[in-house]
Amino acid sequence: MDELVFIENESIDAVPFTTSDIVAEFSKNSRESIMRLIRKYTQDLQEFGKVRFEIRAMPSGQKAKNYHLNKEQATLLITYLDNTAPVRKFKKELVRQFFSMESELYARRLERQNGKAIRLSMTDAIKEKGLSPHFYRHYTELAYKSALGFTAKQLRDARGIKKKASPLDFLTAEELAAVNEREQQIAMLIRLDVDYQAVKELVTRQGVIYQTTLKLPKTATTGV
């Protein structure tokens, strides 16, 4: 299936979008006609947010704008096209992919919210036992490595996560669920007075919960 909907980064707060090039290609309209429509109805589109774009190189060597359209903007733009068979087919698939992307982001946000209470339970357990502050980092790294197979730093580097951002905001729903499960286990073991080395051995022996990949996120350069 052709990919029609994208996100600019893997953040949990990312906004799904399609592009003017995608609209042109899959609605079987020329790129020039789609660009004319966008210029003509820019004010209409801006009612649903800033109309962003990236600059890309054309086969001719020239540079051109490729507009990023959120769900509302894309839906509106398509209403200005003739309702041909290719346009109808494109509309249906675009709706499906926007819905799928938004559903995944919602699931991630829900799992992230659930994880906040679990994270607090683990950090509270460390504090209650009077452990050194260093154990916050040790147990956090253990949770990531034993849940996903990689450290937080490896995830940061692979997904381009800025230093001040939480890696948790860049995990999929499945990855978040795995980290939440492991942190819950660790919190329980700490409260049972199991020391760090024993906790590490126990969770490592269980194996990685969800072996993730370190694929780079699909990013796009935007302008105004």
Backbone as a chain_set.jsonl record, in Angstrom:
{"seq": "MDELVFIENESIDAVPFTTSDIVAEFSKNSRESIMRLIRKYTQDLQEFGKVRFEIRAMPSGQKAKNYHLNKEQATLLITYLDNTAPVRKFKKELVRQFFSMESELYARRLERQNGKAIRLSMTDAIKEKGLSPHFYRHYTELAYKSALGFTAKQLRDARGIKKKASPLDFLTAEELAAVNEREQQIAMLIRLDVDYQAVKELVTRQGVIYQTTLKLPKTATTGV", "coords": {"N": [[0.834, -1.195, 0.0], [0.582, 2.211, -0.858], [2.2, 4.897, 0.817], [0.55, 7.549, 2.198], [0.19, 9.359, 4.217], [1.985, 11.172, 6.677], [4.3, 11.921, 9.405], [6.122, 14.617, 10.888], [8.069, 14.169, 12.777], [8.866, 11.65, 15.247], [7.508, 12.264, 17.535], [5.128, 12.102, 20.204], [3.305, 14.098, 20.079], [3.074, 14.764, 17.459], [1.702, 15.969, 14.34], [-0.303, 14.518, 11.95], [0.144, 14.545, 8.368], [-0.397, 15.119, 4.843], [0.979, 15.594, 1.54], [1.286, 18.156, -1.029], [2.408, 17.097, -3.334], [1.774, 14.394, -3.068], [-1.039, 14.549, -3.209], [-1.317, 15.444, -5.844], [-0.126, 13.316, -7.323], [-1.674, 10.988, -6.647], [-4.288, 11.687, -7.052], [-4.316, 11.954, -9.668], [-3.888, 14.403, -10.902], [-2.207, 17.206, -12.352], [0.885, 18.437, -11.032], [1.155, 21.191, -11.213], [-1.495, 22.103, -11.402], [-2.501, 21.467, -8.877], [-0.877, 23.052, -7.264], [-1.724, 25.569, -8.135], [-4.351, 25.564, -7.173], [-3.87, 25.503, -4.396], [-2.591, 27.964, -4.045], [-4.669, 29.649, -4.835], [-6.653, 29.129, -2.935], [-5.509, 29.651, -0.496], [-6.168, 31.23, 1.77], [-8.518, 29.998, 2.653], [-7.518, 27.461, 3.364], [-5.807, 28.181, 5.424], [-7.493, 28.644, 7.508], [-7.585, 26.357, 8.884], [-5.157, 26.049, 10.056], [-1.622, 26.888, 9.864], [-0.26, 26.951, 6.63], [2.148, 24.889, 5.759], [5.376, 24.072, 4.312], [7.9, 22.214, 2.51], [11.1, 22.57, 0.982], [12.106, 21.143, -1.945], [14.271, 19.362, -4.223], [13.81, 19.389, -7.711], [13.566, 17.085, -10.525], [14.651, 18.494, -12.649], [16.572, 19.975, -11.507], [15.937, 22.352, -10.43], [14.477, 24.049, -7.579], [11.581, 23.452, -5.582], [8.402, 24.084, -3.931], [6.859, 21.876, -1.637], [3.918, 21.358, -0.335], [2.746, 20.867, 3.025], [-0.04, 19.375, 4.284], [-2.48, 19.325, 6.725], [-5.018, 17.097, 8.094], [-7.557, 18.366, 7.888], [-7.005, 20.454, 6.085], [-6.182, 19.004, 3.811], [-8.502, 17.543, 3.276], [-10.284, 19.621, 2.663], [-9.01, 20.745, 0.404], [-9.262, 18.676, -1.447], [-11.956, 18.724, -1.978], [-12.16, 20.681, -3.846], [-11.435, 19.55, -6.188], [-12.277, 17.865, -9.265], [-14.689, 15.269, -9.147], [-13.533, 12.673, -9.961], [-12.924, 9.175, -10.829], [-10.235, 8.367, -9.978], [-9.8, 10.394, -8.065], [-11.834, 9.883, -6.177], [-11.059, 7.331, -5.293], [-8.583, 7.962, -4.16], [-9.399, 9.743, -2.116], [-10.757, 7.999, -0.358], [-8.714, 6.232, 0.501], [-6.951, 8.037, 1.645], [-8.439, 9.026, 3.81], [-8.638, 6.662, 5.322], [-5.929, 6.271, 6.009], [-5.27, 8.603, 7.445], [-6.973, 8.242, 9.616], [-5.916, 5.867, 10.676], [-3.295, 6.67, 11.415], [-3.872, 8.674, 13.306], [-5.182, 7.149, 15.207], [-3.113, 5.512, 16.141], [-1.448, 7.462, 17.299], [-3.16, 8.353, 19.305], [-3.357, 6.033, 20.852], [-0.732, 5.849, 21.727], [-0.541, 8.183, 23.296], [-2.375, 7.594, 25.291], [-1.212, 5.311, 26.483], [1.132, 6.474, 27.324], [0.172, 8.254, 29.247], [-0.854, 6.452, 31.121], [1.547, 5.361, 31.893], [2.762, 7.315, 33.43], [1.878, 7.209, 36.086], [2.895, 4.72, 36.772], [5.628, 5.122, 36.446], [6.011, 7.003, 38.47], [5.481, 5.397, 40.643], [7.726, 3.714, 40.614], [9.863, 5.532, 41.0], [9.109, 6.559, 43.457], [9.373, 4.292, 45.026], [12.141, 3.936, 45.003], [12.902, 6.221, 46.38], [11.581, 5.847, 48.843], [12.994, 3.706, 49.883], [15.342, 4.84, 50.479], [17.473, 4.93, 48.689], [20.457, 5.779, 46.824], [20.501, 8.73, 44.753], [21.588, 8.068, 42.29], [20.458, 5.7, 41.555], [18.049, 6.219, 40.294], [18.708, 6.759, 37.636], [20.051, 4.351, 37.039], [18.048, 2.362, 37.337], [16.206, 3.288, 35.491], [17.609, 3.036, 33.06], [17.893, 0.295, 33.094], [15.236, -0.478, 32.862], [14.566, 0.413, 30.241], [16.47, -1.025, 28.661], [15.938, -3.727, 29.281], [13.302, -3.889, 28.563], [13.06, -3.071, 25.884], [15.414, -3.702, 24.588], [17.356, -1.863, 24.049], [19.283, 0.988, 25.153], [18.294, 4.138, 26.682], [19.839, 6.195, 25.613], [20.701, 5.12, 23.172], [18.262, 4.982, 21.855], [17.624, 7.696, 21.78], [19.684, 8.707, 20.107], [19.199, 7.312, 17.701], [16.638, 8.119, 16.97], [16.719, 10.805, 16.831], [16.19, 12.406, 19.101], [15.875, 15.242, 21.059], [17.989, 16.545, 23.694], [16.62, 17.559, 25.964], [14.13, 16.493, 25.72], [11.805, 13.856, 26.513], [12.527, 10.427, 26.022], [10.358, 8.747, 26.115], [8.276, 10.038, 24.87], [8.647, 9.475, 22.264], [8.237, 6.89, 21.667], [6.563, 3.966, 20.364], [3.157, 2.745, 20.843], [3.306, 0.067, 21.587], [5.948, -0.132, 22.447], [5.939, 1.654, 24.602], [4.143, 0.33, 26.285], [5.67, -1.904, 26.928], [7.839, -0.779, 28.358], [6.407, 0.327, 30.471], [5.406, -1.993, 31.67], [7.804, -3.204, 32.531], [8.851, -1.274, 34.317], [6.92, -1.361, 36.257], [7.302, -3.923, 37.298], [9.895, -3.621, 38.311], [9.5, -1.672, 40.281], [7.952, -3.122, 42.101], [9.784, -5.117, 42.891], [11.775, -3.566, 44.108], [10.387, -2.631, 46.327], [10.166, -4.971, 47.651], [12.572, -5.229, 48.771], [14.63, -6.2, 47.183], [17.879, -6.19, 45.972], [19.778, -4.065, 43.646], [21.474, -5.534, 41.805], [20.337, -8.076, 41.931], [17.751, -7.518, 41.029], [18.356, -6.742, 38.434], [19.377, -9.144, 37.387], [17.11, -10.762, 37.564], [15.158, -9.5, 35.847], [16.563, -9.461, 33.472], [16.877, -12.121, 32.935], [14.318, -12.789, 32.232], [14.103, -11.896, 29.679], [13.894, -9.694, 26.785], [11.057, -7.66, 26.575], [9.704, -6.41, 24.393], [11.176, -6.449, 21.493], [12.529, -3.864, 19.986], [13.225, -1.718, 17.109], [15.847, 0.331, 15.773], [15.213, 2.212, 13.828], [15.517, 5.144, 11.815], [13.548, 8.108, 12.223], [11.01, 9.362, 9.949], [11.559, 12.38, 8.608], [10.847, 15.848, 7.889], [11.683, 18.908, 6.277], [10.49, 22.019, 7.104], [9.015, 25.123, 6.052], [7.897, 28.573, 6.104]], "CA": [[0.0, 0.0, 0.0], [1.354, 3.445, -0.916], [2.119, 5.712, 2.021], [-0.023, 8.843, 1.856], [0.154, 10.22, 5.407], [3.288, 11.182, 7.337], [4.505, 12.823, 10.532], [7.414, 15.271, 10.721], [8.989, 13.471, 13.665], [8.199, 10.549, 15.938], [6.963, 12.731, 18.806], [3.759, 11.742, 20.54], [2.482, 15.27, 19.762], [3.173, 15.037, 16.025], [0.442, 16.157, 13.613], [-0.241, 13.832, 10.66], [-0.072, 15.398, 7.202], [-0.058, 14.629, 3.515], [1.67, 16.663, 0.814], [0.715, 18.549, -2.32], [2.893, 16.133, -4.329], [0.955, 13.183, -2.908], [-2.367, 14.851, -3.743], [-1.218, 15.471, -7.307], [0.17, 11.99, -7.88], [-2.692, 9.954, -6.454], [-5.579, 12.138, -7.59], [-4.081, 11.995, -11.12], [-3.877, 15.782, -11.367], [-0.849, 17.693, -12.515], [1.425, 19.173, -9.882], [0.893, 22.611, -11.434], [-2.897, 22.415, -11.092], [-2.662, 21.401, -7.423], [-0.231, 24.243, -6.715], [-2.611, 26.708, -8.415], [-5.47, 25.484, -6.228], [-3.385, 25.894, -3.066], [-2.388, 29.417, -4.044], [-5.971, 30.295, -4.965], [-7.472, 28.96, -1.733], [-4.638, 29.694, 0.684], [-6.891, 31.765, 2.928], [-9.422, 28.944, 3.123], [-6.715, 26.428, 4.011], [-5.22, 28.713, 6.649], [-8.493, 28.578, 8.582], [-7.35, 25.091, 9.59], [-3.769, 26.01, 10.488], [-0.622, 27.443, 8.95], [0.065, 26.093, 5.487], [3.602, 24.714, 5.784], [5.947, 23.454, 3.122], [9.322, 21.9, 2.453], [11.718, 22.861, -0.315], [12.757, 19.929, -2.448], [14.889, 19.482, -5.543], [13.072, 18.789, -8.819], [14.45, 16.371, -11.462], [15.302, 19.471, -13.521], [17.617, 20.65, -10.76], [15.331, 23.491, -9.755], [13.867, 23.765, -6.284], [10.151, 23.753, -5.57], [7.7, 23.869, -2.668], [5.966, 20.731, -1.47], [3.128, 21.777, 0.814], [2.295, 19.905, 4.021], [-1.449, 19.652, 4.548], [-3.064, 18.486, 7.776], [-6.213, 16.363, 7.661], [-8.613, 19.296, 7.502], [-6.578, 21.156, 4.87], [-6.208, 18.058, 2.694], [-9.905, 17.235, 2.991], [-10.851, 20.782, 1.987], [-8.416, 20.877, -0.924], [-9.797, 17.641, -2.336], [-13.32, 19.098, -2.393], [-12.049, 21.583, -4.988], [-11.088, 18.753, -7.365], [-13.367, 17.141, -9.918], [-14.914, 13.999, -8.455], [-13.239, 11.582, -10.891], [-12.682, 7.878, -10.181], [-8.986, 8.405, -9.214], [-9.962, 11.275, -6.906], [-12.65, 9.167, -5.179], [-10.216, 6.268, -4.729], [-7.59, 8.635, -3.321], [-10.096, 10.246, -0.927], [-11.051, 6.899, 0.571], [-7.479, 5.73, 1.102], [-6.406, 9.107, 2.49], [-9.221, 9.008, 5.053], [-8.223, 5.47, 6.083], [-4.581, 6.436, 6.557], [-5.323, 9.62, 8.49], [-7.609, 7.617, 10.779], [-4.972, 4.906, 11.239], [-2.217, 7.414, 12.054], [-4.404, 9.338, 14.49], [-5.479, 6.103, 16.188], [-1.833, 5.123, 16.735], [-1.008, 8.553, 18.172], [-4.036, 8.335, 20.482], [-2.959, 4.885, 21.676], [0.538, 6.221, 22.361], [-0.806, 9.174, 24.343], [-3.059, 6.902, 26.382], [-0.214, 4.467, 27.152], [2.059, 7.405, 27.983], [-0.506, 8.751, 30.444], [-0.871, 5.341, 32.082], [2.906, 5.138, 32.362], [3.202, 8.34, 34.378], [1.625, 6.697, 37.433], [3.818, 3.606, 36.987], [6.943, 5.741, 36.632], [6.006, 7.607, 39.798], [5.557, 4.298, 41.601], [9.11, 3.246, 40.665], [10.716, 6.554, 41.633], [8.717, 6.63, 44.872], [9.949, 3.12, 45.692], [13.566, 4.242, 45.187], [12.987, 7.241, 47.426], [11.148, 5.267, 50.114], [14.036, 2.801, 50.377], [16.527, 5.636, 50.805], [18.579, 4.609, 47.79], [21.186, 6.902, 46.248], [19.881, 9.294, 43.548], [22.125, 7.41, 41.095], [19.622, 4.555, 41.18], [16.998, 6.652, 39.371], [19.24, 6.536, 36.293], [20.346, 2.929, 36.856], [16.812, 1.603, 37.128], [15.599, 3.751, 34.238], [18.328, 2.382, 31.97], [17.554, -1.128, 33.157], [13.876, -0.634, 32.342], [14.621, 0.535, 28.778], [17.259, -2.104, 28.043], [15.279, -5.029, 29.447], [11.98, -3.849, 27.927], [13.135, -2.851, 24.44], [16.656, -4.196, 24.02], [18.276, -0.753, 23.829], [19.302, 1.996, 26.204], [17.648, 5.399, 26.337], [20.754, 6.954, 24.754], [20.646, 4.545, 21.831], [16.991, 5.411, 21.276], [17.758, 9.129, 21.497], [20.554, 8.894, 18.946], [18.588, 6.757, 16.501], [15.4, 8.807, 16.606], [16.921, 12.247, 16.801], [15.479, 13.003, 20.231], [16.668, 16.292, 21.698], [18.446, 16.215, 25.046], [15.637, 17.91, 26.984], [12.884, 15.76, 25.487], [11.752, 12.512, 27.082], [12.445, 9.363, 25.017], [9.039, 8.131, 26.178], [7.392, 10.728, 23.933], [9.004, 9.065, 20.906], [8.044, 5.439, 21.576], [5.256, 3.494, 19.895], [2.288, 2.264, 21.91], [3.834, -1.228, 22.027], [7.183, 0.131, 23.19], [5.544, 2.259, 25.877], [3.545, -0.721, 27.114], [6.759, -2.749, 27.419], [8.553, -0.028, 29.393], [5.509, 0.417, 31.626], [5.378, -3.305, 32.319], [9.071, -3.449, 33.213], [8.978, -0.365, 35.459], [6.013, -1.86, 37.291], [7.991, -5.052, 37.909], [11.038, -3.112, 39.074], [8.968, -1.012, 41.481], [7.531, -4.167, 43.028], [10.982, -5.774, 43.426], [12.429, -2.623, 45.031], [9.608, -2.611, 47.572], [10.411, -6.25, 48.324], [13.96, -5.141, 49.26], [15.569, -6.895, 46.302], [18.897, -5.2, 45.59], [19.851, -3.752, 42.221], [22.048, -6.628, 41.02], [19.36, -9.166, 41.862], [16.681, -7.042, 40.147], [18.903, -6.803, 37.073], [19.451, -10.546, 36.972], [15.746, -11.286, 37.42], [14.476, -8.991, 34.655], [17.347, -9.859, 32.305], [16.577, -13.534, 32.708], [12.999, -12.877, 31.593], [14.229, -11.546, 28.268], [13.332, -8.423, 26.33], [9.595, -7.749, 26.421], [9.349, -6.044, 23.021], [12.423, -6.11, 20.809], [12.248, -2.799, 19.038], [14.252, -1.436, 16.117], [16.357, 1.69, 15.901], [15.067, 2.902, 12.543], [15.448, 6.594, 11.891], [12.217, 8.621, 11.922], [10.851, 10.084, 8.686], [11.456, 13.794, 8.944], [10.674, 16.76, 6.76], [12.075, 20.28, 6.58], [9.36, 22.896, 6.826], [9.227, 26.558, 6.001], [6.667, 29.339, 6.276]], "C": [[0.873, 1.251, 0.0], [1.125, 4.269, 0.342], [1.676, 7.117, 1.634], [0.049, 9.848, 2.998], [1.454, 10.063, 6.183], [3.225, 11.994, 8.632], [5.919, 13.375, 10.423], [8.479, 14.705, 11.635], [8.189, 12.439, 14.436], [7.602, 10.964, 17.284], [5.507, 12.329, 18.976], [2.782, 12.868, 20.201], [2.504, 15.62, 18.282], [1.782, 15.147, 15.391], [0.557, 15.477, 12.243], [-0.503, 14.8, 9.504], [0.138, 14.592, 5.922], [0.577, 15.797, 2.777], [0.97, 16.988, -0.504], [1.175, 17.6, -3.422], [2.087, 14.838, -4.275], [-0.431, 13.401, -3.497], [-2.337, 14.822, -5.269], [-1.054, 14.068, -7.886], [-1.019, 11.039, -7.808], [-4.1, 10.395, -6.849], [-5.521, 12.225, -9.109], [-4.3, 13.4, -11.68], [-2.43, 16.224, -11.518], [-0.414, 18.444, -11.263], [1.086, 20.659, -9.997], [-0.546, 22.98, -11.065], [-3.152, 22.386, -9.594], [-2.034, 22.631, -6.772], [-1.086, 25.485, -6.964], [-3.784, 26.733, -7.446], [-5.052, 25.947, -4.838], [-3.182, 27.4, -2.992], [-3.727, 30.155, -4.072], [-6.76, 30.262, -3.664], [-6.64, 28.96, -0.45], [-5.371, 30.19, 1.923], [-7.853, 30.745, 3.511], [-8.648, 27.89, 3.908], [-6.156, 26.9, 5.345], [-6.22, 28.79, 7.8], [-8.303, 27.324, 9.429], [-5.891, 24.932, 10.004], [-2.84, 26.602, 9.448], [-0.321, 26.443, 7.837], [1.59, 26.012, 5.379], [4.087, 24.026, 4.511], [7.399, 23.079, 3.356], [9.823, 22.287, 1.068], [12.444, 21.61, -0.778], [13.311, 20.186, -3.84], [14.034, 18.757, -6.585], [14.062, 18.026, -9.716], [15.229, 17.316, -12.371], [16.479, 20.158, -12.839], [17.121, 21.89, -10.05], [14.747, 23.065, -8.415], [12.408, 24.202, -6.285], [9.556, 23.474, -4.198], [6.882, 22.58, -2.736], [5.186, 20.996, -0.198], [2.757, 20.601, 1.719], [0.883, 20.287, 4.443], [-1.954, 18.737, 5.65], [-4.379, 17.889, 7.279], [-7.295, 17.305, 7.142], [-8.261, 20.019, 6.2], [-6.647, 20.243, 3.65], [-7.643, 17.739, 2.282], [-10.559, 18.379, 2.225], [-10.319, 20.9, 0.568], [-9.03, 19.885, -1.907], [-11.214, 17.98, -2.8], [-13.302, 20.034, -3.599], [-11.669, 20.848, -6.269], [-12.337, 18.146, -7.986], [-13.468, 15.749, -9.307], [-14.741, 12.808, -9.408], [-13.011, 10.281, -10.111], [-11.357, 7.874, -9.408], [-9.083, 9.272, -7.957], [-10.757, 10.571, -5.817], [-11.834, 8.068, -4.508], [-9.192, 6.852, -3.767], [-8.221, 9.127, -2.023], [-10.281, 9.136, 0.106], [-9.787, 6.395, 1.27], [-6.85, 6.771, 2.019], [-7.131, 9.154, 3.825], [-8.799, 7.838, 5.93], [-6.868, 5.704, 6.749], [-4.519, 7.535, 7.617], [-5.909, 9.017, 9.76], [-6.645, 6.659, 11.462], [-3.852, 5.612, 11.992], [-2.691, 8.072, 13.341], [-4.726, 8.326, 15.586], [-4.216, 5.651, 16.901], [-1.338, 6.2, 17.696], [-1.855, 8.602, 19.444], [-3.643, 7.201, 21.422], [-1.654, 5.181, 22.403], [0.315, 7.193, 23.512], [-1.474, 8.528, 25.551], [-2.068, 6.056, 27.179], [0.796, 5.33, 27.905], [1.454, 7.935, 29.277], [-0.554, 7.673, 31.518], [0.511, 5.149, 32.706], [3.379, 6.147, 33.386], [3.005, 7.875, 35.818], [2.584, 5.558, 37.766], [5.228, 4.133, 37.235], [7.068, 6.335, 38.032], [6.123, 6.537, 40.876], [6.987, 3.798, 41.74], [10.008, 4.263, 41.367], [10.377, 6.715, 43.112], [9.328, 5.474, 45.659], [11.439, 3.342, 45.965], [13.745, 5.219, 46.345], [12.657, 6.664, 48.792], [12.219, 4.37, 50.725], [15.342, 3.538, 50.685], [17.72, 5.34, 49.929], [19.225, 5.883, 47.243], [20.449, 7.42, 45.01], [20.379, 8.659, 42.253], [21.22, 6.271, 40.624], [18.442, 4.954, 40.301], [17.451, 6.383, 37.936], [19.489, 5.056, 36.037], [19.08, 2.122, 36.549], [16.096, 2.018, 35.841], [16.273, 3.074, 33.05], [18.011, 0.893, 31.926], [16.169, -1.378, 32.566], [13.867, -0.574, 30.815], [15.292, -0.685, 28.149], [16.529, -3.445, 28.136], [13.892, -5.068, 28.817], [12.078, -3.836, 26.41], [14.398, -3.372, 23.775], [17.69, -3.121, 23.754], [18.202, 0.239, 24.978], [18.578, 3.25, 25.727], [18.524, 6.212, 25.39], [20.733, 6.428, 23.326], [19.364, 4.95, 21.117], [17.036, 6.887, 20.903], [18.539, 9.363, 20.204], [19.875, 8.444, 17.656], [17.382, 7.551, 16.029], [15.501, 10.327, 16.668], [16.207, 12.988, 17.912], [16.38, 14.036, 20.908], [16.906, 15.976, 23.169], [17.375, 16.464, 26.105], [14.308, 17.173, 26.834], [12.95, 14.37, 26.109], [11.685, 11.474, 25.972], [11.062, 8.713, 24.984], [8.061, 8.77, 25.204], [7.648, 10.332, 22.494], [8.882, 7.551, 20.723], [6.671, 5.112, 21.019], [4.439, 3.015, 21.085], [2.811, 0.941, 22.471], [5.099, -1.053, 22.868], [6.874, 0.727, 24.562], [4.967, 1.216, 26.823], [4.63, -1.613, 27.715], [7.535, -2.056, 28.534], [7.7, 0.075, 30.647], [5.473, -0.893, 32.411], [6.655, -3.552, 33.118], [9.233, -2.539, 34.433], [8.062, -0.796, 36.609], [6.651, -3.03, 38.038], [9.136, -4.575, 38.802], [10.573, -2.449, 40.364], [8.574, -2.042, 42.54], [8.747, -4.824, 43.689], [11.727, -4.856, 44.404], [11.709, -2.627, 46.374], [9.765, -3.913, 48.359], [11.853, -6.349, 48.836], [14.936, -5.984, 48.457], [16.599, -5.878, 45.837], [19.041, -5.101, 44.082], [20.377, -4.913, 41.382], [21.07, -7.775, 40.856], [18.187, -8.784, 40.952], [17.13, -7.171, 38.692], [18.939, -8.238, 36.56], [18.062, -11.114, 36.704], [15.089, -10.818, 36.12], [15.229, -9.363, 33.385], [17.054, -11.302, 31.934], [15.223, -13.708, 32.003], [13.04, -12.573, 30.101], [13.559, -10.222, 27.947], [11.842, -8.592, 26.074], [9.178, -7.485, 24.983], [10.62, -5.587, 22.318], [12.142, -5.089, 19.715], [13.37, -2.664, 18.019], [14.694, 0.013, 16.296], [16.282, 2.432, 14.573], [14.956, 4.404, 12.77], [14.038, 7.057, 11.556], [12.189, 9.302, 10.558], [10.626, 11.551, 9.022], [11.293, 14.623, 7.696], [11.069, 18.151, 7.185], [10.942, 21.207, 6.19], [9.778, 24.344, 6.782], [7.914, 27.272, 6.224], [6.484, 30.289, 5.107]], "O": [[1.816, 1.339, 0.787], [0.014, 4.335, 0.867], [2.337, 7.792, 0.845], [-0.022, 11.056, 2.77], [1.967, 8.953, 6.329], [2.232, 12.663, 8.915], [6.817, 12.694, 9.928], [9.666, 14.752, 11.31], [6.969, 12.363, 14.295], [7.23, 10.106, 18.085], [4.756, 12.232, 18.005], [1.583, 12.634, 20.051], [2.001, 16.673, 17.892], [0.824, 14.516, 15.837], [1.434, 15.833, 11.457], [-1.272, 15.752, 9.641], [0.764, 13.532, 5.927], [0.698, 16.886, 3.338], [0.174, 16.201, -1.018], [0.416, 17.322, -4.35], [1.758, 14.258, -5.31], [-0.946, 12.538, -4.207], [-3.221, 14.249, -5.905], [-1.756, 13.684, -8.822], [-1.338, 10.363, -8.786], [-5.002, 9.565, -6.966], [-6.518, 12.526, -9.765], [-4.825, 13.569, -12.78], [-1.535, 15.672, -10.878], [-1.232, 19.009, -10.538], [0.769, 21.308, -9.0], [-0.79, 24.039, -10.487], [-3.933, 23.19, -9.085], [-2.598, 23.189, -5.831], [-1.169, 26.361, -6.103], [-4.167, 27.794, -6.953], [-5.78, 26.688, -4.177], [-3.55, 28.038, -2.005], [-3.891, 31.174, -3.4], [-7.448, 31.223, -3.318], [-7.018, 28.35, 0.549], [-5.21, 29.63, 3.008], [-7.988, 30.641, 4.73], [-9.071, 27.476, 4.987], [-6.043, 26.118, 6.289], [-5.823, 28.981, 8.95], [-8.8, 27.24, 10.552], [-5.436, 23.82, 10.272], [-3.222, 26.794, 8.294], [-0.15, 25.248, 8.081], [2.237, 26.968, 4.951], [3.299, 23.473, 3.743], [8.042, 23.57, 4.285], [9.057, 22.324, 0.106], [13.302, 21.084, -0.068], [12.879, 21.101, -4.541], [13.589, 17.633, -6.352], [15.263, 18.291, -9.672], [16.331, 16.992, -12.813], [17.28, 20.832, -13.486], [17.797, 22.422, -9.17], [14.548, 21.878, -8.155], [12.047, 25.199, -6.91], [10.125, 22.728, -3.401], [6.294, 22.25, -3.766], [5.728, 20.872, 0.9], [2.491, 19.495, 1.25], [0.648, 21.403, 4.907], [-1.869, 17.514, 5.533], [-4.796, 18.158, 6.152], [-7.878, 17.068, 6.083], [-9.108, 20.178, 5.321], [-7.111, 20.653, 2.586], [-7.96, 17.672, 1.095], [-11.293, 18.154, 1.263], [-11.086, 21.129, -0.368], [-9.284, 20.223, -3.063], [-11.628, 17.573, -3.885], [-14.307, 20.169, -4.297], [-11.591, 21.466, -7.331], [-13.34, 17.938, -7.302], [-12.455, 15.128, -8.987], [-15.675, 12.038, -9.632], [-12.917, 10.293, -8.883], [-11.342, 7.414, -8.266], [-8.522, 8.933, -6.915], [-10.392, 10.651, -4.644], [-11.909, 7.891, -3.292], [-8.96, 6.305, -2.689], [-7.647, 8.952, -0.948], [-9.996, 9.318, 1.289], [-9.788, 6.161, 2.479], [-6.281, 6.426, 3.054], [-6.494, 9.307, 4.868], [-8.62, 7.995, 7.138], [-6.683, 5.371, 7.92], [-3.781, 7.401, 8.594], [-5.399, 9.254, 10.855], [-6.56, 6.636, 12.69], [-3.494, 5.197, 13.095], [-1.993, 8.034, 14.354], [-4.559, 8.621, 16.769], [-4.226, 5.43, 18.112], [-0.86, 5.886, 18.786], [-1.337, 8.861, 20.531], [-3.6, 7.381, 22.639], [-1.489, 4.807, 23.564], [0.911, 7.046, 24.579], [-1.174, 8.873, 26.694], [-2.081, 6.08, 28.41], [1.256, 4.963, 28.987], [2.146, 8.052, 30.288], [-0.32, 7.954, 32.694], [0.634, 4.82, 33.886], [4.309, 5.864, 34.142], [3.858, 8.114, 36.673], [3.037, 5.438, 38.905], [5.934, 3.653, 38.122], [8.096, 6.189, 38.693], [6.78, 6.742, 41.897], [7.429, 3.488, 42.847], [10.815, 3.901, 42.224], [11.261, 6.977, 43.928], [9.748, 5.641, 46.804], [11.939, 2.981, 47.03], [14.634, 5.054, 47.181], [13.343, 6.938, 49.777], [12.336, 4.284, 51.947], [16.325, 2.926, 51.102], [18.862, 5.479, 50.367], [18.595, 6.94, 47.211], [19.835, 6.633, 44.29], [19.689, 8.698, 41.234], [21.214, 5.92, 39.445], [17.881, 4.097, 39.619], [16.694, 5.853, 37.124], [19.183, 4.55, 34.957], [19.052, 1.311, 35.624], [15.458, 1.195, 35.184], [15.598, 2.593, 32.14], [17.879, 0.307, 30.852], [15.954, -2.363, 31.859], [13.237, -1.407, 30.164], [14.755, -1.297, 27.227], [16.509, -4.21, 27.171], [13.357, -6.146, 28.561], [11.295, -4.492, 25.722], [14.461, -3.478, 22.55], [18.787, -3.422, 23.284], [17.197, 0.322, 25.684], [18.288, 3.41, 24.541], [18.016, 6.848, 24.466], [20.745, 7.209, 22.375], [19.375, 5.228, 19.918], [16.549, 7.283, 19.844], [18.111, 10.114, 19.327], [19.969, 9.122, 16.633], [17.129, 7.649, 14.829], [14.5, 11.037, 16.571], [15.676, 14.077, 17.695], [17.512, 13.732, 21.284], [16.141, 15.248, 23.802], [17.232, 15.675, 27.04], [13.46, 17.227, 27.724], [14.025, 13.78, 26.218], [10.87, 11.612, 25.06], [10.642, 8.19, 23.952], [7.117, 8.118, 24.756], [6.951, 10.794, 21.591], [9.368, 7.0, 19.736], [5.727, 5.885, 21.18], [4.955, 2.891, 22.195], [2.767, 0.715, 23.68], [5.292, -1.74, 23.871], [7.481, 0.345, 25.563], [5.265, 1.216, 28.018], [4.528, -2.03, 28.869], [7.854, -2.68, 29.546], [8.206, -0.072, 31.76], [5.504, -0.902, 33.641], [6.604, -4.048, 34.244], [9.705, -2.99, 35.477], [8.392, -0.617, 37.781], [6.553, -3.119, 39.261], [9.317, -5.072, 39.913], [11.179, -2.641, 41.419], [8.834, -1.854, 43.728], [8.748, -5.06, 44.897], [12.25, -5.324, 45.415], [12.344, -2.628, 47.429], [9.53, -3.957, 49.567], [12.296, -7.41, 49.276], [15.953, -6.433, 48.985], [16.23, -4.808, 45.353], [18.511, -5.922, 43.334], [19.788, -5.243, 40.352], [20.975, -8.377, 39.787], [17.687, -9.617, 40.195], [16.384, -7.645, 37.835], [18.566, -8.502, 35.417], [17.859, -11.853, 35.74], [14.531, -11.625, 35.377], [14.617, -9.561, 32.336], [16.992, -11.653, 30.755], [15.023, -14.671, 31.263], [12.134, -12.942, 29.353], [12.765, -9.7, 28.73], [11.419, -9.553, 25.433], [8.391, -8.241, 24.413], [11.083, -4.466, 22.526], [11.591, -5.413, 18.663], [14.349, -3.409, 18.061], [13.986, 0.817, 16.902], [17.187, 3.194, 14.232], [14.392, 4.87, 13.76], [13.388, 6.465, 10.694], [13.219, 9.764, 10.068], [9.626, 11.913, 9.642], [11.565, 14.165, 6.586], [10.825, 18.547, 8.325], [10.483, 21.176, 5.048], [10.768, 24.743, 7.395], [6.906, 26.625, 6.509], [5.501, 31.029, 5.061]]}, "num_chains": 1, "name": "protein.A"}
